[in-house]
């Protein structure tokens, strides 16, 4: 068992990246964590840390990040910050400048250096290391059902209709063609997308980039009410109007998408690396053994989509037992924890674990395909806009995207309304 080095209050704690036996006896840490089946294997390690340390972890909330975000903001407004450990994400972290403590007083420089530098940089806000990254670096690649592309009848009919060979798509135009070709609603769909909250705005954002546009100008004024923005939104509208996606897609988030592709009723699925193991597990997925993965498609500007970020854990500034909380956070992101998480597909954020994953992939064809696709995907990655008003902006953008998708507004009308709302947010907060 390989472990790591953790310092607590600048004094040497266990040399193994976890607490000395009984070090935190009688301490209880309240935690608010992201929920979902793909996270449960890691959370099983909490009991191991409790056994080592003598402390108790009380998980008082387990929700998706969008619901956690609302809860955190409610806690801040009400001053109800008695909990200690929280799930965090690079897309959300900039909103909480005073919620989380700087972790560097509790960690050795050597321990921090074991993480990938870019992930540590993205976890550092106003020179404070506000979270430790998990093995959950997220950039999306395209999963697909292999047998659809091996079927000779499909190949013939597709070429007759579209004039090119049927193969996994490399452009978003090809995704459109193939999604419509494969769709047979309500029994089978060509593709799917998350349809609400930050999830759909993130997808819209990366499509705008792939079309050659921007979501914001350099002064943080909205830039998406543009020809590129309209083309990006029109893609979602076309998929919905054509029946290529399920009618309920505007209420979907990541768990619904994962379940949808695993059900065998979706041909193409742009999704995160954390689902790779789930999709290829015959106990959880009807497409196990039939999953292919390729780099994410490119838009008309020759730019691939690549909205990215990473998950992590943070310790609140108000926590009365920061040393114990930092110990738990370090344990859940140490080398052993990241090996556990990355074995199911997620991309690690520790250098040694990357080496381990590459070595493992050499004897596993599917894992090698996944790793190749997501390594290529990572080359095109770009973060969520680094403004504290990112989530607030997405909250006014996504209802307008939905309005266009559902046919209540044109894409141009929806983007004009959304742009005005974002402009108002930025001006009210003195951004410009």
N, C-alpha and C positions, 0 to 999 in steps of 0.2 A: 504494500500500500504506500503510494507516494504522497507525501503531505508537504505543507508549506510552512513558511515562517510568519508569525504574526506578533506584532508588538502591541501591548495594551498600555495606554498612557505612557508611552515611550519606555516602558520596562519590558524585559523579555518575558513573554508568556510561554505557552507550550512551543517547543521547537517544531511542532508538527502541524501547524495551521489550525489547531483546534484548542479548546480550553484545557488547562491542566485539570486532572480529575478533581471535581468538587470545587473548582475555583469560583464558580458563580452559584453556589448553593443558596437556595431560598429566593433566588431572583426570578421574577416572572416578566417576560417580555411580551407585550401585546403587538401583534403584527397584522398588517393589511396586505394581502397578497393577490396577485393575478390568479384567476381560476381558469381551469381547462384541463382536459385529460392529458395533454402533452407535458404538463408541468408536475404531475403527481409523482412521477418517479423521483424527481429531485426532492420534492417535499418529504418523501419518506426518509431522507437523510436528516431531517430536523430531529427525529427521535434519537439518532446516533449522537448528534451534538448535545442533546439534552442529557443523554446517559454519560457522556464525557464530562460535561461541565457542571452538572447538578442543577442547572437552570431549567425553567419551564417556558415553553413558547405557547402563547394563547393566540391562535389565529381568529381574530374577531371579525374579519371580513375577507371574502374570497370572491372576486368579481372580475369581469373583463376590464381592460385598462380604461375604457370610456366611462364605465360606471365608477371605477375607482377614482378617476379624475374628478367626477362630480362630488364624490364623497370627500375627497381631500379638500376641495374648495369649500365645501360646507363646513368641514372641521376648522379650516383656517378662519372662516367668517365667524364661527361660533366660539372660537378659542378652545375647541375640544381636541387638544393635541397630546393626550396622555399616552398614546401608543408610541412604539419605538422603531419598528422596522416596517418599511413599505416597499412594495414593488415599484420600480420606476422604469422609464423608457426615455431614450434620448430625444424623442419627439415631444415629450411632455415636460421634461425636467426644467426647461428654462422658465416655466410658469411659476415655479416655486422658489424664488430667490432666498426666502428666509425659512422655509420649512425644514430643509435638511442640513445636517452638520457636515463640516469638512472632515473627511475620514483620514486624512494624512497623519494627524497626531497619533492615530491608533495602529498604523501600519508601517512596516519597515520599507525603505526605499527598494530593497531587493525584492520584497513581495510585490510591490506595485510594478516593478520592471518586468515581472513575468507575464503581464498582460500585453496585448498588442497595443503599440503606442497610440494609434489612431483612435482606438476605443477609449483609452484613458483620456485622450484629449477631448473627445466628445462627451465624456462623463465629467469634465471639469468646467465649471461655470463660475465666472468672476474669481478665478484662481482658487476655487474650492473644488476638491474631489468629492462630488455629492453622491456618487454611486459607484459600486463595483460591478463591472460587466459580467453577465452570465454567458454561457455558451449559447447565445441567442442573438448572433449578428444576423440581421434580417435584410435581405434583398431578394426579390422574387425572380424565379425562373419558371419556365413553362412545362408543366406536367401534361402528359397526353396518354391516351390508350393506344398501345402499339398495334393491336390487331386491326384497328380501323385503317391503318396505313399499309398493312400487309394484304388487305383484302383486294383481290384482283378486280372484282366488280366495282368496288369503290374507286379504284384507280382509273378504270375506264370511264365511268360516268363523270367523275370529277374533271378529267382532262377534256372530255367532250363539252362540258358546261363552261369551264373557266380557261381552258387553253394552256394550262401548264400542269406539270406532274404533281401528283399528290404526295407531299412529304411534310414533315413537321414544319410549321410556319416560321419564317424569319422576319416577316414584316407584319404590322398590324392590319394592313389590307388583306394579307393572306389569312390572318386569324378570322377576319370578317367573312371571307369567302368560305372557309372551312367550317366555321361555326354554323353558318346558315345551311351549308351542304349536309352536315351531320345531324342537324336538329330534326326531331320528330316529336314535337310536344303533344301531349303532356308526358310522354314516356321517356324521351331522351332529349338532351339539350347539347348544343354545340359548345357553349362555354357558360360562364357565370361571373359575377363580380359582386363585391361587397357594396351595398347600396345605401349606406347611411353613415352618419357621424364622420370622424376624421378619415375613416377607411375609404369612403368613396372620393373624398377630396384628395387624399393622397394618390389614388389611382388617376384621378383627373389631372392632378399636378404633374405626374410623370408623363402622361400622354401629351400634355401641353409642351413639356420640355422636348419630347420626341418629335413634336411637330415644328420645333424651332422657336417656341415662345418661352415666356417666363410667367410665373405666378405673381411675382412682385417686382417692382422696379428697385433700383439701388436705395431709394429713400423709403422703401417699404410701402409705397402706394401700390394699389392693385394694378397688375398688368395683364390679367387673364381675359379681360373683355376685348378680345382681339380675334383676328382671323384664325390664328393658331388655337385659341381657346374654343372657338366655335367648332373647328374641325375635331378637336379632342372630345367635346361634349357630344357632337353628332355621332361619334362611334358608339357611345353608350345608348343613345337614342335608337340607332339603327339595330343594335343587338336586341333591344327590348321590343321594338315594333315588329321585327322579323320573326319573333318567337324563338330566337336562338338561345335565349336565357329564360330561366323560370320566371313566372309572373311575380313571385314573391321576392325577387332579388333586391328590391329597394328596402327590404327589412333585414337583409342578410348581413352578418359580420363573419369573422374568420371561422368560428366553429361551424356555422351552417355551410360554409364553402367546403371545409374539410370533409364534413359528413356527406356533402353532395357528391364530391368526386369519388370518395371511397364507396359510395353506393353503386357505382358503375353506370350512372345515368348522365354523365357529363364527359364530353370528348376532350376538351382542352381546359386547363385550369392554371392560370397565373397565380402562384402561391409561394409561401415561405419555405425555407429549408427544414423547419421543424416538423413538417408534415411528412417528410420523405419516408421515415420508418413506418409511420402509421399507414400510409398508402400501400406499402408493400408487405404488410403483415396480414396473412390470411385470416387471422382471428378478428381483425377490425375492418378489413377492406375486401370488397368484391373484385377489385382490380389488381390485387396482389399477383405479382408475376407478369403483369401486363402493363407496367408503368414505364414510360420513357420520360426523360427530362432533357430539355435543351435550353440554351441561353434565351433570355427574354427577347421579344421581337423589337424591331426598330420602327420608328415612325417615318413620315415622309421626308423629314430633314436628315435621315440617316443616323439618328441618335436613338439609342436603345433606352427604354424605360429603366429606371433604376432607383426609385424612391427607397431609401434605406434607413436603418436605425438599429439600435440594439437594446435589449432588456438588461435590467440590473436590479440591485437592491440598495436601499438607502437607509440611513439612520436619522431620526428626527432631531432637531436642535433641542427640543424640549424633553428628550428622553432622559430619565434619571439614571439610567445604567448604560451609558454610551459604550463603555468598555465591553460589556457582555454583548450588546447589540452588534458592535463592530466584529466581535469574534464570530457571531452567527453569520453575518454577511460574508465574512472572509471564508468561512467554512462552506457556504453554499455556492461560492464561486471559485473554490480552490481547484487544483488540478484534477483530483479524483472526481469532484462534482461535475467538472466540465467534460471529463471523459464519459461519465454516465450520460449526460445530456446529449453530447455529440454522437453517441452511438446510435441514436434514433434519427439522426439527420441534421440537427442544428449545427450551424457553423460556430466553432469555438472562438473565444477571444483571448486565449492564452497560447503563447508561442509553442510551448512543449506539446500541447494538446493538438495543435495543427500538425505537428510532425507525426504524432501518434495516429491521427485520422488518415493522413496520407499513406502511412505504412499499412494500416488496416485495409484501405481501399484496394491495395494491390492484389488481394486475394478474393475480392468480392466485386463481381461485374456491376451489379446494380449500384453499390456504394461508390464505385469508381465513376460511373456515369453521373450520379448525383453530384459528386465532388467536382468533376470536370465542369458540369453545367453551372454550378454555383460559384466556382472560382472565376469562370468567365463572367458571370453575372456581376460579381463583386467589382470587376474592373470598370463597370459602367455605373457604379453606385454613386448616388448623391443624397445628402441628408435632407430631412424636412427643413423648411426655412427656419433659420435660427432667430426667431423673434418670440418674445414672451407672449405675443398675441396670436400665435399660430393656431392654437386650439379654439380660441375665441373666434378667430376668422373662419375656421372650418365650420363652426356652429351656425354661421349665417350663410355660408356658401352651400352646404349640402342640401338644405331644403329647396334651393333654387335648381340645383342639378336634378333633384328628384322631380321637380315640376316639369322640367324639359323632358326627362325620360318618360314620364307618365302622360305626356302630351298636353299638359295644361298650359305650357308656354313654349315659344320657340327657343332654340338655344341662345339666340342673340338677346331675346328679352330676359331670359333667366340670368345670363351673365351680366347684363347691364344692372339688374337689380342687386345681384350679389356684389358686384364691384362697388356700387354706391354704399352698401352696408359695410363692407370692409373699409372703405375710405372713411366712413364715419367713425369706426372703431379706432383707426389710427389717429385721426385728428382729435378725438376726444381724449386719447391717452397721450397727446402731445408728441407723437412720433414725428410729425411734420406740421 
